[in-house]
């Protein structure tokens, strides 16, 4: 009954629409992962009932790299079939010209949201998109296995690797040859940029490119962090991790065949579902610290942008305002453990009771490490692709980290030239 109560309040607060005569048929693009589509459909049904508009979901591949490529094709062609795009937190500088400025339409609700997230979606004074939810990853661990082997929750990557190896070997010797110590995202795509940034930043190796736009990735601490991760492949992580994205990692974990997993909060309620082999046997904590003595969690999250080419801009803006509202963000947090960008929701009693991970993640979210999309501007995707390629080569034993980072710096300097 909790959900219906606050939905009633949300719908009552919505502006009056002209009625069926002016009803629009909208479409929203949504990457398909976890329970996102199911939760979004429920919210869209509520919006439809209140507004008279209809909204169709256009599903996309789980890979954000593939999504971005498709977006660019549609937007460059001035596609009028898509009204609202769900955009990654890093895409604003690259796609800003194709989206409506939401500053005026959202001015009354902007103070509710995290200033850092709003700033990340503002390009040259233009609010490109409104936050749907934030993201920051966690280290998932098997509480039952740590207890069985008398181990504490690891505070550093080296402690995690040692614990993972001991428990993996013990479980395999005990009759489960499928057990792995650690699963993460090792495929050559944007997810690997996130993972590797965390390894490097937590080891004191910087953020790939500094906030001032200087290339900083080619340094000994960054190389040591990548060589550390390379040592996991084929030892505590399966060789196949080099092809894993989020869902492949979760698949191994949720069948009970991993001691540790690096993943986003969406995996928490799925891991606790009735058909999960790890239900009641896991917990999640901030990612371990590196040699630099600090933990680093990559800032993620998704936003909603209105296409400049939409024939239904006013209705699309109302849809975005509805989905970014406190009521919608609360529903999303309860249903999928997605992190709100409205900071007061971290203290919401219902969320604390039903999704305790969300409340725990407030400090992680507030201190998350951004990817260098702001300093590299429209070149970010090329920078990220060059970076994840160099990292994947290192993990695949195609050269050591120092050699690959030296080559990466040369590539990035050619890309940068005088400026990004």
KOLVO-522707 format. One line per field, with one value per residue (C-alpha): residue number from 1; residue in one letter; z, x, y. Coordinates in nm, 3 decimals. Example, Ala and Ser with C-alpha at 12.3 -4.5 7.8 and 13.67 -1.06 7.14 Angstrom:
pos c(1 / 2)
code c(a / s)
w c(0.780 / 0.714)
u c(1.230 / 1.367)
v c(-0.450 / -0.106)
END
This chain:
pos c(1 / 2 / 3 / 4 / 5 / 6 / 7 / 8 / 9 / 10 / 11 / 12 / 13 / 14 / 15 / 16 / 17 / 18 / 19 / 20 / 21 / 22 / 23 / 24 / 25 / 26 / 27 / 28 / 29 / 30 / 31 / 32 / 33 / 34 / 35 / 36 / 37 / 38 / 39 / 40 / 41 / 42 / 43 / 44 / 45 / 46 / 47 / 48 / 49 / 50 / 51 / 52 / 53 / 54 / 55 / 56 / 57 / 58 / 59 / 60 / 61 / 62 / 63 / 64 / 65 / 66 / 67 / 68 / 69 / 70 / 71 / 72 / 73 / 74 / 75 / 76 / 77 / 78 / 79 / 80 / 81 / 82 / 83 / 84 / 85 / 86 / 87 / 88 / 89 / 90 / 91 / 92 / 93 / 94 / 95 / 96 / 97 / 98 / 99 / 100 / 101 / 102 / 103 / 104 / 105 / 106 / 107 / 108 / 109 / 110 / 111 / 112 / 113 / 114 / 115 / 116 / 117 / 118 / 119 / 120 / 121 / 122 / 123 / 124 / 125 / 126 / 127 / 128 / 129 / 130 / 131 / 132 / 133 / 134 / 135 / 136 / 137 / 138 / 139 / 140 / 141 / 142 / 143 / 144 / 145 / 146 / 147 / 148 / 149 / 150 / 151 / 152 / 153 / 154 / 155 / 156 / 157 / 158 / 159 / 160 / 161 / 162 / 163 / 164 / 165 / 166 / 167 / 168 / 169 / 170 / 171 / 172 / 173 / 174 / 175 / 176 / 177 / 178 / 179 / 180 / 181 / 182 / 183 / 184 / 185 / 186 / 187 / 188 / 189 / 190 / 191 / 192 / 193 / 194 / 195 / 196 / 197 / 198 / 199 / 200 / 201 / 202 / 203 / 204 / 205 / 206 / 207 / 208 / 209 / 210 / 211 / 212 / 213 / 214 / 215 / 216 / 217 / 218 / 219 / 220 / 221 / 222 / 223 / 224 / 225 / 226 / 227 / 228 / 229 / 230 / 231 / 232 / 233 / 234 / 235 / 236 / 237 / 238 / 239 / 240 / 241 / 242 / 243 / 244 / 245 / 246 / 247 / 248 / 249 / 250 / 251 / 252 / 253 / 254 / 255 / 256 / 257 / 258 / 259 / 260 / 261 / 262 / 263 / 264 / 265 / 266 / 267 / 268 / 269 / 270 / 271 / 272 / 273 / 274 / 275 / 276 / 277 / 278 / 279 / 280 / 281 / 282 / 283 / 284 / 285 / 286 / 287 / 288 / 289 / 290 / 291 / 292 / 293 / 294 / 295 / 296 / 297 / 298 / 299 / 300 / 301 / 302 / 303 / 304 / 305 / 306 / 307 / 308 / 309 / 310 / 311 / 312 / 313 / 314 / 315 / 316 / 317 / 318 / 319 / 320 / 321 / 322 / 323 / 324 / 325 / 326 / 327 / 328 / 329 / 330 / 331 / 332 / 333 / 334 / 335 / 336 / 337 / 338 / 339 / 340 / 341 / 342 / 343 / 344 / 345 / 346 / 347 / 348 / 349 / 350 / 351 / 352 / 353 / 354 / 355 / 356 / 357 / 358 / 359 / 360 / 361 / 362 / 363 / 364 / 365 / 366 / 367 / 368 / 369 / 370 / 371 / 372 / 373 / 374 / 375 / 376 / 377 / 378 / 379 / 380 / 381 / 382 / 383 / 384 / 385 / 386 / 387 / 388 / 389 / 390 / 391 / 392 / 393 / 394 / 395 / 396 / 397 / 398 / 399 / 400 / 401 / 402 / 403 / 404 / 405 / 406 / 407 / 408 / 409 / 410 / 411 / 412 / 413 / 414 / 415 / 416 / 417 / 418 / 419 / 420)
code c(x / x / x / x / x / x / x / x / x / x / x / x / x / x / x / x / x / x / x / x / x / x / x / x / x / x / x / x / x / x / x / x / x / x / x / x / x / x / x / x / x / x / x / x / x / x / x / x / x / x / x / x / x / x / x / x / x / x / x / x / x / x / x / x / x / x / x / x / x / x / x / x / x / x / x / x / x / x / x / x / x / x / x / x / x / x / x / x / x / x / x / x / x / x / x / x / x / x / x / x / x / x / x / x / x / x / x / x / x / x / x / x / x / x / x / x / x / x / x / x / x / x / x / x / x / x / x / x / x / x / x / x / x / x / x / x / x / x / x / x / x / x / x / x / x / x / x / x / x / x / x / x / x / x / x / x / x / x / x / x / x / x / x / x / x / x / x / x / x / x / x / x / x / x / x / x / x / x / x / x / x / x / x / x / x / x / x / x / x / x / x / x / x / x / x / x / x / x / x / x / x / x / x / x / x / x / x / x / x / x / x / x / x / x / x / x / x / x / x / x / x / x / x / x / x / x / x / x / x / x / x / x / x / x / x / x / x / x / x / x / x / x / x / x / x / x / x / x / x / x / x / x / x / x / x / x / x / x / x / x / x / x / x / x / x / x / x / x / x / x / x / x / x / x / x / x / x / x / x / x / x / x / x / x / x / x / x / x / x / x / x / x / x / x / x / x / x / x / x / x / x / x / x / x / x / x / x / x / x / x / x / x / x / x / x / x / x / x / x / x / x / x / x / x / x / x / x / x / x / x / x / x / x / x / x / x / x / x / x / x / x / x / x / x / x / x / x / x / x / x / x / x / x / x / x / x / x / x / x / x / x / x / x / x / x / x / x / x / x / x / x / x / x / x / x / x / x / x / x / x / x / x / x / x / x / x / x / x / x / x / x / x / x / x / x / x / x / x / x / x / x / x / x / x / x / x / x / x / x / x / x / x / x / x / x / x / x / x / x / x)
w c(0.000 / 0.048 / -0.325 / -0.408 / -0.138 / -0.274 / -0.635 / -0.557 / -0.425 / -0.731 / -0.973 / -0.786 / -0.812 / -1.187 / -1.407 / -1.586 / -1.947 / -2.229 / -2.256 / -2.525 / -2.813 / -2.751 / -2.626 / -2.765 / -2.851 / -2.697 / -2.712 / -2.460 / -2.523 / -2.241 / -2.212 / -2.105 / -1.780 / -1.456 / -1.349 / -1.512 / -1.793 / -1.557 / -1.316 / -1.597 / -1.750 / -1.418 / -1.389 / -1.749 / -1.691 / -1.406 / -1.625 / -1.904 / -1.669 / -1.546 / -1.870 / -2.148 / -2.336 / -2.433 / -2.399 / -2.577 / -2.455 / -2.718 / -2.564 / -2.639 / -2.588 / -2.237 / -2.366 / -2.318 / -2.601 / -2.841 / -2.708 / -2.765 / -3.121 / -3.198 / -3.037 / -3.254 / -3.568 / -3.477 / -3.363 / -3.658 / -3.883 / -3.691 / -3.596 / -3.496 / -3.370 / -3.031 / -2.787 / -2.471 / -2.448 / -2.138 / -2.131 / -1.945 / -1.705 / -1.935 / -2.259 / -2.197 / -2.355 / -2.667 / -2.736 / -2.597 / -2.935 / -2.999 / -2.680 / -2.549 / -2.277 / -1.965 / -1.738 / -1.738 / -1.730 / -1.431 / -1.233 / -0.949 / -0.883 / -0.953 / -0.590 / -0.479 / -0.678 / -0.613 / -0.741 / -0.877 / -1.090 / -1.221 / -1.304 / -1.489 / -1.714 / -1.779 / -2.088 / -2.153 / -1.932 / -2.098 / -1.887 / -2.127 / -1.915 / -1.582 / -1.343 / -1.339 / -1.085 / -0.975 / -0.957 / -0.765 / -0.750 / -0.455 / -0.353 / -0.305 / -0.081 / 0.045 / 0.417 / 0.463 / 0.301 / 0.488 / 0.810 / 0.713 / 0.653 / 0.943 / 0.722 / 0.768 / 0.499 / 0.299 / 0.324 / 0.042 / -0.301 / -0.186 / 0.109 / -0.127 / -0.363 / -0.082 / 0.072 / -0.268 / -0.349 / -0.015 / -0.028 / -0.399 / -0.350 / -0.043 / -0.215 / -0.524 / -0.310 / -0.129 / -0.445 / -0.633 / -0.929 / -1.062 / -0.768 / -0.853 / -0.616 / -0.791 / -1.092 / -1.247 / -1.583 / -1.803 / -2.155 / -2.382 / -2.335 / -2.115 / -1.810 / -1.811 / -1.808 / -1.484 / -1.322 / -1.423 / -1.315 / -0.968 / -0.952 / -1.065 / -0.859 / -0.542 / -0.597 / -0.622 / -1.000 / -1.086 / -1.306 / -1.658 / -1.749 / -1.484 / -1.432 / -1.610 / -1.919 / -1.872 / -1.962 / -1.639 / -1.692 / -1.781 / -1.434 / -1.220 / -0.976 / -1.258 / -1.416 / -1.085 / -1.041 / -1.384 / -1.332 / -1.002 / -1.185 / -1.456 / -1.185 / -1.098 / -1.443 / -1.448 / -1.075 / -0.872 / -1.177 / -1.466 / -1.797 / -1.941 / -1.730 / -2.025 / -2.197 / -1.896 / -1.872 / -1.572 / -1.644 / -1.711 / -1.378 / -1.201 / -1.366 / -1.217 / -0.879 / -0.852 / -0.927 / -0.620 / -0.803 / -0.684 / -0.346 / -0.445 / -0.721 / -0.830 / -0.956 / -0.936 / -0.685 / -0.933 / -0.862 / -0.493 / -0.512 / -0.791 / -0.575 / -0.295 / -0.515 / -0.441 / -0.720 / -0.631 / -0.498 / -0.281 / -0.121 / 0.246 / 0.202 / 0.084 / 0.163 / -0.010 / 0.108 / -0.050 / -0.290 / -0.138 / -0.114 / -0.322 / -0.237 / -0.224 / 0.088 / -0.048 / -0.197 / -0.533 / -0.681 / -1.034 / -1.061 / -1.282 / -1.339 / -1.600 / -1.704 / -1.930 / -2.226 / -2.464 / -2.831 / -3.022 / -3.307 / -3.108 / -3.242 / -2.885 / -2.683 / -2.425 / -2.345 / -2.341 / -2.091 / -1.864 / -1.886 / -1.788 / -1.497 / -1.375 / -1.399 / -1.228 / -0.942 / -0.580 / -0.606 / -0.912 / -0.765 / -0.445 / -0.641 / -0.836 / -0.519 / -0.363 / -0.673 / -0.807 / -0.541 / -0.787 / -0.605 / -0.591 / -0.696 / -0.458 / -0.143 / 0.111 / -0.010 / 0.149 / 0.484 / 0.376 / 0.625 / 0.360 / 0.157 / 0.467 / 0.563 / 0.220 / 0.047 / 0.316 / 0.055 / -0.074 / 0.264 / 0.309 / -0.027 / 0.041 / 0.124 / -0.160 / -0.407 / -0.274 / -0.301 / -0.623 / -0.874 / -1.207 / -1.540 / -1.740 / -1.963 / -1.861 / -1.941 / -2.265 / -2.383 / -2.720 / -2.734 / -2.426 / -2.611 / -2.810 / -2.492 / -2.309 / -2.599 / -2.617 / -2.241 / -2.215 / -2.513 / -2.340 / -2.016 / -2.188 / -2.369 / -2.033 / -1.872 / -2.177 / -2.135 / -2.453 / -2.306 / -1.955 / -1.814 / -1.840 / -2.210 / -2.286 / -2.089 / -2.267 / -2.602 / -2.471 / -2.376 / -2.728 / -2.876 / -2.644 / -2.719 / -3.090 / -3.012 / -2.791 / -3.012 / -2.872 / -2.688 / -2.644)
u c(0.000 / 0.297 / 0.360 / -0.002 / -0.012 / 0.276 / 0.175 / -0.164 / 0.013 / 0.235 / -0.054 / -0.258 / 0.031 / 0.070 / -0.043 / -0.375 / -0.353 / -0.579 / -0.732 / -0.759 / -0.779 / -0.421 / -0.293 / 0.049 / 0.207 / 0.554 / 0.847 / 1.129 / 1.454 / 1.562 / 1.858 / 1.742 / 1.904 / 1.773 / 1.428 / 1.456 / 1.210 / 0.948 / 0.977 / 0.971 / 0.661 / 0.476 / 0.566 / 0.470 / 0.132 / 0.074 / 0.178 / -0.052 / -0.348 / -0.296 / -0.199 / -0.390 / -0.062 / 0.063 / 0.428 / 0.610 / 0.942 / 1.210 / 1.453 / 1.822 / 2.120 / 2.266 / 2.604 / 2.626 / 2.878 / 2.623 / 2.352 / 2.562 / 2.640 / 2.271 / 2.183 / 2.435 / 2.290 / 1.934 / 2.021 / 2.245 / 1.955 / 1.713 / 1.497 / 1.147 / 1.034 / 1.208 / 1.095 / 1.293 / 1.637 / 1.779 / 2.137 / 2.449 / 2.597 / 2.901 / 2.717 / 2.599 / 2.898 / 2.880 / 2.506 / 2.409 / 2.330 / 2.059 / 1.861 / 1.617 / 1.738 / 1.542 / 1.662 / 1.344 / 1.104 / 1.280 / 1.381 / 1.136 / 1.268 / 1.640 / 1.730 / 1.605 / 1.874 / 2.243 / 2.426 / 2.708 / 2.468 / 2.290 / 2.626 / 2.731 / 2.427 / 2.482 / 2.682 / 2.761 / 2.471 / 2.226 / 2.059 / 2.084 / 1.907 / 1.735 / 1.856 / 1.670 / 1.898 / 2.260 / 2.493 / 2.803 / 2.935 / 2.984 / 3.185 / 2.937 / 3.057 / 2.933 / 2.866 / 2.830 / 3.164 / 3.356 / 3.210 / 3.288 / 3.656 / 3.688 / 3.759 / 3.672 / 3.541 / 3.848 / 3.947 / 4.205 / 4.231 / 4.522 / 4.317 / 4.027 / 4.252 / 4.405 / 4.066 / 3.916 / 4.195 / 4.174 / 3.796 / 3.793 / 4.052 / 3.876 / 3.537 / 3.681 / 3.855 / 3.527 / 3.338 / 3.247 / 3.487 / 3.284 / 3.363 / 3.547 / 3.703 / 3.605 / 3.401 / 3.401 / 3.355 / 3.653 / 3.511 / 3.640 / 3.362 / 3.267 / 3.219 / 3.588 / 3.672 / 3.472 / 3.639 / 3.989 / 3.939 / 3.853 / 4.165 / 4.386 / 4.227 / 4.225 / 4.595 / 4.683 / 4.721 / 4.483 / 4.174 / 4.311 / 4.279 / 4.295 / 4.007 / 4.226 / 4.249 / 4.602 / 4.673 / 4.787 / 4.722 / 5.079 / 5.233 / 5.383 / 5.092 / 4.841 / 5.057 / 5.088 / 4.710 / 4.652 / 4.921 / 4.748 / 4.419 / 4.596 / 4.712 / 4.350 / 4.262 / 4.293 / 4.364 / 4.073 / 3.872 / 3.784 / 3.962 / 3.619 / 3.595 / 3.761 / 3.423 / 3.206 / 2.977 / 2.750 / 2.499 / 2.759 / 2.923 / 2.588 / 2.502 / 2.807 / 2.755 / 2.383 / 2.422 / 2.646 / 2.976 / 3.169 / 3.296 / 3.317 / 3.164 / 3.205 / 2.872 / 2.618 / 2.330 / 2.076 / 2.222 / 2.129 / 1.751 / 1.808 / 2.059 / 1.802 / 1.521 / 1.349 / 1.527 / 1.875 / 2.129 / 2.282 / 1.959 / 2.027 / 2.397 / 2.549 / 2.605 / 2.766 / 3.024 / 3.227 / 3.496 / 3.837 / 4.117 / 4.431 / 4.791 / 4.693 / 4.491 / 4.160 / 3.846 / 3.725 / 3.380 / 3.308 / 3.022 / 2.749 / 2.387 / 2.125 / 1.933 / 1.645 / 1.683 / 1.419 / 1.507 / 1.538 / 1.364 / 1.061 / 0.726 / 0.588 / 0.834 / 0.588 / 0.446 / 0.799 / 0.913 / 0.620 / 0.717 / 1.076 / 0.960 / 0.736 / 1.005 / 1.266 / 1.030 / 1.078 / 0.782 / 0.924 / 1.273 / 1.134 / 0.942 / 1.257 / 1.463 / 1.207 / 1.169 / 1.523 / 1.756 / 1.853 / 2.019 / 1.814 / 1.964 / 1.723 / 1.933 / 1.647 / 1.534 / 1.840 / 1.673 / 1.330 / 1.194 / 1.036 / 1.357 / 1.566 / 1.334 / 1.294 / 1.624 / 1.887 / 2.165 / 2.037 / 2.071 / 2.419 / 2.527 / 2.467 / 2.831 / 2.959 / 2.738 / 2.835 / 3.207 / 3.207 / 3.489 / 3.379 / 3.505 / 3.692 / 3.398 / 3.396 / 3.763 / 3.768 / 3.433 / 3.322 / 3.630 / 3.536 / 3.415 / 3.736 / 3.940 / 3.745 / 3.772 / 4.148 / 4.171 / 3.956 / 4.141 / 4.476 / 4.338 / 4.184 / 4.514 / 4.692 / 4.442 / 4.469 / 4.849 / 4.916 / 5.197 / 5.255 / 5.072 / 5.365 / 5.412 / 5.042 / 4.997 / 5.293 / 5.132 / 4.797 / 4.944 / 5.082 / 4.740 / 4.565 / 4.809 / 4.737 / 4.367 / 4.405 / 4.639 / 4.620 / 4.291 / 4.007)
v c(0.000 / 0.231 / 0.264 / 0.343 / 0.611 / 0.812 / 0.749 / 0.900 / 1.209 / 1.226 / 1.198 / 1.455 / 1.698 / 1.654 / 1.943 / 1.913 / 1.802 / 1.908 / 1.560 / 1.298 / 1.548 / 1.662 / 1.328 / 1.240 / 0.909 / 0.913 / 0.677 / 0.641 / 0.456 / 0.227 / -0.009 / -0.353 / -0.466 / -0.615 / -0.500 / -0.158 / -0.229 / -0.376 / -0.083 / 0.173 / 0.017 / 0.043 / 0.411 / 0.482 / 0.321 / 0.565 / 0.859 / 0.744 / 0.719 / 1.075 / 1.248 / 1.076 / 1.032 / 0.688 / 0.589 / 0.309 / 0.165 / 0.107 / -0.143 / -0.135 / -0.372 / -0.389 / -0.263 / 0.113 / 0.128 / -0.020 / 0.210 / 0.520 / 0.417 / 0.373 / 0.706 / 0.887 / 0.731 / 0.828 / 1.179 / 1.258 / 1.159 / 1.385 / 1.086 / 1.201 / 0.859 / 0.887 / 1.156 / 1.075 / 0.917 / 0.752 / 0.880 / 0.776 / 1.031 / 1.070 / 1.151 / 1.508 / 1.689 / 1.471 / 1.483 / 1.825 / 1.980 / 1.720 / 1.775 / 2.036 / 2.275 / 2.173 / 2.453 / 2.659 / 2.363 / 2.205 / 2.514 / 2.441 / 2.089 / 2.130 / 2.219 / 1.876 / 1.694 / 1.643 / 1.955 / 1.737 / 1.532 / 1.843 / 1.997 / 1.681 / 1.721 / 2.093 / 2.190 / 2.557 / 2.658 / 2.419 / 2.150 / 1.858 / 1.593 / 1.532 / 1.260 / 0.930 / 0.762 / 0.760 / 0.464 / 0.364 / 0.007 / -0.224 / -0.527 / -0.812 / -1.094 / -1.429 / -1.393 / -1.770 / -1.850 / -1.581 / -1.717 / -2.076 / -1.992 / -1.748 / -1.447 / -1.081 / -0.852 / -0.739 / -0.375 / -0.379 / -0.538 / -0.752 / -0.883 / -0.954 / -1.151 / -1.358 / -1.437 / -1.515 / -1.760 / -1.943 / -1.987 / -2.071 / -2.344 / -2.477 / -2.496 / -2.661 / -2.919 / -2.970 / -3.063 / -2.742 / -2.710 / -2.414 / -2.185 / -1.864 / -1.617 / -1.294 / -1.183 / -0.835 / -0.665 / -0.750 / -0.717 / -0.441 / -0.184 / 0.113 / -0.109 / -0.196 / 0.174 / 0.197 / -0.105 / -0.003 / 0.357 / 0.223 / 0.008 / 0.296 / 0.575 / 0.363 / 0.295 / 0.664 / 0.654 / 0.937 / 0.959 / 0.889 / 1.258 / 1.530 / 1.775 / 2.032 / 1.811 / 1.678 / 1.314 / 1.147 / 0.776 / 0.676 / 0.649 / 0.369 / 0.350 / 0.309 / 0.040 / -0.144 / -0.139 / -0.293 / -0.555 / -0.641 / -0.698 / -0.895 / -1.136 / -1.214 / -1.350 / -1.727 / -1.742 / -1.603 / -1.494 / -1.724 / -1.669 / -1.595 / -1.276 / -1.103 / -1.127 / -1.042 / -0.742 / -0.676 / -0.949 / -1.219 / -1.137 / -1.148 / -1.478 / -1.648 / -1.484 / -1.551 / -1.921 / -1.938 / -1.972 / -1.665 / -1.550 / -1.181 / -0.971 / -0.611 / -0.479 / -0.197 / -0.173 / -0.314 / -0.660 / -0.643 / -0.710 / -0.964 / -1.149 / -1.155 / -1.289 / -1.620 / -1.812 / -1.685 / -1.937 / -1.664 / -1.538 / -1.471 / -1.551 / -1.222 / -0.857 / -0.559 / -0.304 / -0.023 / -0.138 / -0.220 / 0.031 / 0.004 / 0.077 / 0.442 / 0.365 / 0.482 / 0.328 / 0.453 / 0.392 / 0.505 / 0.754 / 0.614 / 0.683 / 0.750 / 1.055 / 1.154 / 1.389 / 1.526 / 1.499 / 1.823 / 1.642 / 1.523 / 1.645 / 1.616 / 1.824 / 1.959 / 1.614 / 1.467 / 1.731 / 1.644 / 1.277 / 1.357 / 1.571 / 1.290 / 1.019 / 1.238 / 1.329 / 1.227 / 0.988 / 0.813 / 0.796 / 0.646 / 0.383 / 0.302 / 0.271 / 0.037 / -0.176 / -0.197 / -0.047 / 0.228 / 0.517 / 0.839 / 1.171 / 1.347 / 1.338 / 1.345 / 1.002 / 0.842 / 0.907 / 0.781 / 0.526 / 0.300 / 0.283 / 0.213 / -0.072 / -0.236 / -0.154 / -0.098 / -0.092 / 0.243 / 0.415 / 0.264 / 0.400 / 0.769 / 0.844 / 0.625 / 0.810 / 1.153 / 1.074 / 0.871 / 0.915 / 1.069 / 0.947 / 1.216 / 1.306 / 1.674 / 1.751 / 1.547 / 1.688 / 1.549 / 1.323 / 1.120 / 0.812 / 0.789 / 0.838 / 0.569 / 0.324 / 0.372 / 0.323 / 0.010 / -0.141 / -0.090 / -0.236 / -0.537 / -0.602 / -0.596 / -0.833 / -1.061 / -1.083 / -0.885 / -0.680 / -0.550 / -0.251 / -0.007 / -0.080 / -0.056 / 0.266 / 0.424 / 0.340 / 0.466 / 0.803 / 0.848 / 0.764 / 1.005 / 1.286 / 1.247 / 1.260 / 1.566 / 1.768 / 2.119 / 2.072 / 1.825)
END
